[in-house]
Amino acid sequence: MLSRLLVLILLAGFGLPAMADPDGAKLFARNCASCHGEKGNGGIGVPLALPSFQAGISDDYLRKTIQIGRPGRVMPAFSSLSSDEVKAIVHHVRSWNKGTAASYPSQPVTGDPSHGKQLFEQYCVACHGANGEGAKGTGVTFSRPRDLPIMAPALHNAGFLAAAPDAMIKATLMQGREGTPMQSFLKAGLKEKDIDDVVSYVRSFEKQPLSKNEPGARADNPVIVRDSPYDLKTTVERVKTAVTTNNYFYGRVQTLEYGLTDPANENPKQVIVYFCNISLLNQALAIDPRVGMFLPCRISIVERNGKVQVMSVNPKVLSRLFNNAELNQMCDQLEQNYTAIMEEATL
């Protein structure tokens, strides 16, 4: 019971579903603004208010993107929202559009994917990745130069391919996106037939899904727990020592209830040990600045009925929680580090 409570405390504020609200502006503020900006100017997410973006996408593309998300690419699927709520968000996003909303036919574009692959390798991989996996990072200043307004999206992604019809991909290639690095490939010298070939190659990604753009494996246990044979004070000191021997530096110890209640009422038998590795911290923030919500690292030590336990949220939960496949390897390593520290402290 205590471990479940710990998970809820540590994961509170990670975007749990809220009650339905038919107001699109309120729904956007609740579900979207933290990544896309209150006025759609972007941040971790793409700038939805960018005029060339608004001109190039359809309402259906927005709707499917909200419902399906981008597996492994930060944008989650908002499956808890009703169709009316999704429609309200789309309507709010469209309030920033000064022109006519685009509409695309569903018919596939016919081209030569083999030739399209050659053109993709020549013109597209520098931004979209060798396999169309998209640019790295999340689009804010930790992840890219400040002067770039948008990151190249993952084209080799089930969510994108389900949301974007061939005609939309073709129009983007032909017209480009003003205000982003995406140029018009007609102006770059390609012919319309060449662009059809690129579209056909991008569509062929559906038959070759990328495992690296999938969320990480589910953690067997959301909380790592070890029983300590020592008293609380000794266990705390052993955790501090284990932290340093595993290439982290010890930060501080405070009660679990610090800042949540009057200091006189804090439970001295429930404490948190904070620790950090600066190199690891910088790597994590470059991949996804949202990891700052659970850094520095922390391990909780609790004494109850004379029994002492050492516990922490399993970092592998976090890569799935953030829907960012780039975090998978780092969170796997963090799980190993946390486990090593806790086992060393409780030997």
Secondary structure, 3 states (H helix, E strand, C coil): CHHHHHHHHHHCCCCCCCCCCCCHHHHHHHHCHHHHCCCCCCCCCCCCCCHHHHHHCEHHHHHHHHHHCCCCECCCCCCCCCHHHHHHHHHHHHCCCCCCCECCCCCCCCCCHHHHHHHHHHHCHHHHCCCCCCCCCCCCCCCCCCCCCCCCCCCCCHHHHHHCCHHHHHHHHHHCCCCCCCCCCCCCCCCHHHHHHHHHHHHHHHHCCCHHHCCCCCCCCCEEEEEECCCHHHHHHHHHHHHHHCCCEEEEEEECCCCCCCHHHCCCCEEEEEEECHHHHHHHHHHCHHHHHCCCEEEEEEEECCEEEEEEECCHHHHHHCCEHHHHHHHHHHHHHHHHHHHHHCC
